[in-house]
Amino acid sequence: MNIDIRKSIHNNFTNTNEQELRDSIESSIMENDEITLPGLGVFFEIVWKKSNQTVKDELLHYLVQEFSK
């Protein structure tokens, strides 16, 4: 079975408003469920692709801080 996670996530969130998207992201994080990680990864990929270098540097800074604890 071949599943296109990116396409599935995109289809699931088409026409979603900001509050619905925020609620979905926050509940996914709060549930701490492994099954939501691919979807959050798709969101991160979208943010990364649409970000300028300053935002990418800031994201990397947050990640490096987290992983150097």
C-alpha positions as a Markdown table, in Angstrom:
| # | Residue | x | y | z |
|---|---|---|---|---|
| 1 | Met | 0.0 | 0.0 | 0.0 |
| 2 | Asn | 1.4 | 3.4 | -1.1 |
| 3 | Ile | 0.4 | 6.3 | 1.1 |
| 4 | Asp | 1.2 | 9.9 | 0.1 |
| 5 | Ile | 1.3 | 11.5 | 3.6 |
| 6 | Arg | 1.9 | 15.0 | 2.2 |
| 7 | Lys | -1.1 | 14.8 | -0.1 |
| 8 | Ser | -3.3 | 13.3 | 2.6 |
| 9 | Ile | -2.4 | 16.0 | 5.1 |
| 10 | His | -3.0 | 18.7 | 2.5 |
| 11 | Asn | -6.4 | 17.2 | 1.7 |
| 12 | Asn | -7.3 | 16.9 | 5.4 |
| 13 | Phe | -6.6 | 20.6 | 6.0 |
| 14 | Thr | -7.8 | 22.2 | 2.8 |
| 15 | Asn | -10.1 | 25.1 | 3.7 |
| 16 | Thr | -9.1 | 25.0 | 7.4 |
| 17 | Asn | -9.0 | 28.3 | 9.2 |
| 18 | Glu | -6.2 | 29.5 | 11.5 |
| 19 | Gln | -8.0 | 28.6 | 14.7 |
| 20 | Glu | -8.8 | 25.1 | 13.5 |
| 21 | Leu | -5.2 | 24.6 | 12.4 |
| 22 | Arg | -3.9 | 25.9 | 15.7 |
| 23 | Asp | -6.2 | 23.6 | 17.7 |
| 24 | Ser | -5.1 | 20.6 | 15.6 |
| 25 | Ile | -1.4 | 21.4 | 16.1 |
| 26 | Glu | -1.8 | 22.0 | 19.8 |
| 27 | Ser | -3.9 | 18.9 | 20.4 |
| 28 | Ser | -1.4 | 16.8 | 18.4 |
| 29 | Ile | 1.5 | 18.0 | 20.6 |
| 30 | Met | -0.5 | 17.7 | 23.9 |
| 31 | Glu | -1.5 | 14.1 | 23.0 |
| 32 | Asn | 2.2 | 13.2 | 22.6 |
| 33 | Asp | 1.1 | 10.5 | 20.2 |
| 34 | Glu | 3.6 | 9.1 | 17.7 |
| 35 | Ile | 1.0 | 8.9 | 15.0 |
| 36 | Thr | 0.7 | 12.7 | 14.7 |
| 37 | Leu | 4.5 | 13.1 | 14.1 |
| 38 | Pro | 4.3 | 12.6 | 10.3 |
| 39 | Gly | 1.6 | 15.3 | 10.0 |
| 40 | Leu | 3.5 | 17.7 | 12.1 |
| 41 | Gly | 6.5 | 17.0 | 9.9 |
| 42 | Val | 4.5 | 17.9 | 6.9 |
| 43 | Phe | 3.6 | 21.2 | 8.6 |
| 44 | Phe | 7.3 | 21.8 | 9.4 |
| 45 | Glu | 8.2 | 21.1 | 5.8 |
| 46 | Ile | 5.7 | 23.7 | 4.5 |
| 47 | Val | 6.9 | 26.3 | 7.0 |
| 48 | Trp | 10.6 | 25.6 | 6.0 |
| 49 | Lys | 9.9 | 25.8 | 2.3 |
| 50 | Lys | 8.0 | 29.1 | 2.6 |
| 51 | Ser | 10.4 | 30.7 | 5.1 |
| 52 | Asn | 13.1 | 33.2 | 4.3 |
| 53 | Gln | 16.7 | 32.7 | 5.5 |
| 54 | Thr | 16.1 | 34.7 | 8.7 |
| 55 | Val | 13.2 | 32.5 | 9.8 |
| 56 | Lys | 15.1 | 29.3 | 8.9 |
| 57 | Asp | 18.0 | 30.5 | 11.0 |
| 58 | Glu | 15.7 | 31.2 | 13.9 |
| 59 | Leu | 14.1 | 27.7 | 13.6 |
| 60 | Leu | 17.5 | 26.1 | 13.5 |
| 61 | His | 18.5 | 28.2 | 16.6 |
| 62 | Tyr | 15.5 | 26.8 | 18.5 |
| 63 | Leu | 16.3 | 23.3 | 17.5 |
| 64 | Val | 20.0 | 23.5 | 18.4 |
| 65 | Gln | 19.1 | 24.9 | 21.8 |
| 66 | Glu | 16.7 | 22.0 | 22.4 |
| 67 | Phe | 19.2 | 19.3 | 21.3 |
| 68 | Ser | 22.2 | 20.8 | 23.2 |
| 69 | Lys | 20.5 | 20.5 | 26.6 |
